[in-house]
Amino acid sequence: MTHSGPLLRSRQSPGILPEKEADVAREYLKKAAGGAQVRKAEVEDTVRRMLADPRSKALATRFAAQWLRLQDVEKVSPDAFWFPNYSRQLMEAMIRETEVFFEQLVRQDRSLL
């Protein structure tokens, strides 16, 4: 299977790639813009290298935090009567669990649905 033109461009996310992979992605985009096709295996190899990079973990957690607005969890103060076991430690664990869950979704190419 090959990718070309708009499909390939729609799957790129600017500004989030390690430099080497960003160079490869730019090369894929040049090929696609010129009407050339990029082999699926080439794209998959690049994605595997990107996911193996430790920076991909930070990307996944930052994306999840922004998308789910995890920073707002700290602004919530549940009623102590109804939630007597709620603590800062529990709040931090809830945030971390969400980040790890989202990271695994990305790494395992799983759906949110």
TORKOL-4160 file (C-alpha; in steps of 0.2 Angstrom, whole numbers, padded with zeros to 4 digits, m for minus):
113
<pt num="1" X="0000" Y="0000" Z="0000"/>
<pt num="2" X="0006" Y="0018" Z="m0004"/>
<pt num="3" X="0001" Y="0035" Z="0002"/>
<pt num="4" X="0002" Y="0051" Z="m0008"/>
<pt num="5" X="m0004" Y="0069" Z="m0008"/>
<pt num="6" X="m0017" Y="0075" Z="0003"/>
<pt num="7" X="m0019" Y="0059" Z="0013"/>
<pt num="8" X="m0001" Y="0059" Z="0018"/>
<pt num="9" X="m0001" Y="0077" Z="0022"/>
<pt num="10" X="m0017" Y="0075" Z="0033"/>
<pt num="11" X="m0007" Y="0062" Z="0044"/>
<pt num="12" X="0007" Y="0073" Z="0048"/>
<pt num="13" X="0008" Y="0083" Z="0064"/>
<pt num="14" X="0020" Y="0098" Z="0062"/>
<pt num="15" X="0032" Y="0102" Z="0076"/>
<pt num="16" X="0031" Y="0086" Z="0086"/>
<pt num="17" X="0044" Y="0075" Z="0078"/>
<pt num="18" X="0062" Y="0072" Z="0083"/>
<pt num="19" X="0073" Y="0080" Z="0070"/>
<pt num="20" X="0078" Y="0065" Z="0060"/>
<pt num="21" X="0060" Y="0059" Z="0058"/>
<pt num="22" X="0055" Y="0077" Z="0054"/>
<pt num="23" X="0067" Y="0077" Z="0040"/>
<pt num="24" X="0060" Y="0060" Z="0034"/>
<pt num="25" X="0043" Y="0066" Z="0035"/>
<pt num="26" X="0047" Y="0082" Z="0025"/>
<pt num="27" X="0055" Y="0071" Z="0012"/>
<pt num="28" X="0038" Y="0060" Z="0011"/>
<pt num="29" X="0029" Y="0077" Z="0010"/>
<pt num="30" X="0040" Y="0082" Z="m0005"/>
<pt num="31" X="0037" Y="0066" Z="m0013"/>
<pt num="32" X="0018" Y="0067" Z="m0011"/>
<pt num="33" X="0017" Y="0085" Z="m0017"/>
<pt num="34" X="0026" Y="0080" Z="m0033"/>
<pt num="35" X="0014" Y="0066" Z="m0035"/>
<pt num="36" X="0026" Y="0052" Z="m0030"/>
<pt num="37" X="0020" Y="0038" Z="m0019"/>
<pt num="38" X="0027" Y="0033" Z="m0002"/>
<pt num="39" X="0027" Y="0015" Z="0002"/>
<pt num="40" X="0017" Y="0010" Z="0018"/>
<pt num="41" X="0033" Y="0000" Z="0024"/>
<pt num="42" X="0043" Y="0016" Z="0024"/>
<pt num="43" X="0030" Y="0026" Z="0034"/>
<pt num="44" X="0028" Y="0012" Z="0046"/>
<pt num="45" X="0047" Y="0011" Z="0049"/>
<pt num="46" X="0047" Y="0029" Z="0053"/>
<pt num="47" X="0032" Y="0028" Z="0065"/>
<pt num="48" X="0040" Y="0014" Z="0074"/>
<pt num="49" X="0057" Y="0024" Z="0076"/>
<pt num="50" X="0046" Y="0039" Z="0082"/>
<pt num="51" X="0037" Y="0028" Z="0095"/>
<pt num="52" X="0053" Y="0021" Z="0101"/>
<pt num="53" X="0060" Y="0038" Z="0105"/>
<pt num="54" X="0058" Y="0043" Z="0123"/>
<pt num="55" X="0051" Y="0060" Z="0117"/>
<pt num="56" X="0035" Y="0051" Z="0111"/>
<pt num="57" X="0030" Y="0048" Z="0129"/>
<pt num="58" X="0031" Y="0066" Z="0133"/>
<pt num="59" X="0021" Y="0070" Z="0117"/>
<pt num="60" X="0007" Y="0058" Z="0122"/>
<pt num="61" X="0006" Y="0064" Z="0140"/>
<pt num="62" X="0006" Y="0082" Z="0134"/>
<pt num="63" X="m0007" Y="0079" Z="0121"/>
<pt num="64" X="m0018" Y="0070" Z="0134"/>
<pt num="65" X="m0016" Y="0083" Z="0147"/>
<pt num="66" X="m0021" Y="0097" Z="0134"/>
<pt num="67" X="m0035" Y="0087" Z="0126"/>
<pt num="68" X="m0043" Y="0082" Z="0143"/>
<pt num="69" X="m0038" Y="0097" Z="0152"/>
<pt num="70" X="m0030" Y="0088" Z="0166"/>
<pt num="71" X="m0023" Y="0104" Z="0174"/>
<pt num="72" X="m0041" Y="0108" Z="0179"/>
<pt num="73" X="m0041" Y="0092" Z="0190"/>
<pt num="74" X="m0031" Y="0102" Z="0203"/>
<pt num="75" X="m0044" Y="0116" Z="0203"/>
<pt num="76" X="m0058" Y="0104" Z="0209"/>
<pt num="77" X="m0061" Y="0101" Z="0227"/>
<pt num="78" X="m0073" Y="0087" Z="0230"/>
<pt num="79" X="m0085" Y="0088" Z="0245"/>
<pt num="80" X="m0076" Y="0079" Z="0259"/>
<pt num="81" X="m0092" Y="0072" Z="0265"/>
<pt num="82" X="m0095" Y="0062" Z="0249"/>
<pt num="83" X="m0077" Y="0059" Z="0245"/>
<pt num="84" X="m0068" Y="0057" Z="0262"/>
<pt num="85" X="m0053" Y="0048" Z="0254"/>
<pt num="86" X="m0050" Y="0061" Z="0241"/>
<pt num="87" X="m0032" Y="0068" Z="0243"/>
<pt num="88" X="m0018" Y="0076" Z="0234"/>
<pt num="89" X="m0010" Y="0059" Z="0232"/>
<pt num="90" X="m0026" Y="0052" Z="0224"/>
<pt num="91" X="m0028" Y="0067" Z="0213"/>
<pt num="92" X="m0010" Y="0065" Z="0206"/>
<pt num="93" X="m0013" Y="0046" Z="0204"/>
<pt num="94" X="m0028" Y="0050" Z="0194"/>
<pt num="95" X="m0019" Y="0061" Z="0182"/>
<pt num="96" X="m0004" Y="0049" Z="0180"/>
<pt num="97" X="m0016" Y="0035" Z="0177"/>
<pt num="98" X="m0024" Y="0045" Z="0163"/>
<pt num="99" X="m0007" Y="0050" Z="0155"/>
<pt num="100" X="m0001" Y="0031" Z="0156"/>
<pt num="101" X="m0018" Y="0025" Z="0148"/>
<pt num="102" X="m0017" Y="0037" Z="0134"/>
<pt num="103" X="0002" Y="0033" Z="0131"/>
<pt num="104" X="m0003" Y="0015" Z="0130"/>
<pt num="105" X="m0017" Y="0019" Z="0117"/>
<pt num="106" X="m0004" Y="0028" Z="0106"/>
<pt num="107" X="0010" Y="0015" Z="0108"/>
<pt num="108" X="m0002" Y="0000" Z="0104"/>
<pt num="109" X="m0012" Y="0009" Z="0091"/>
<pt num="110" X="m0028" Y="0007" Z="0100"/>
<pt num="111" X="m0044" Y="0016" Z="0097"/>
<pt num="112" X="m0052" Y="0028" Z="0110"/>
<pt num="113" X="m0069" Y="0021" Z="0105"/>
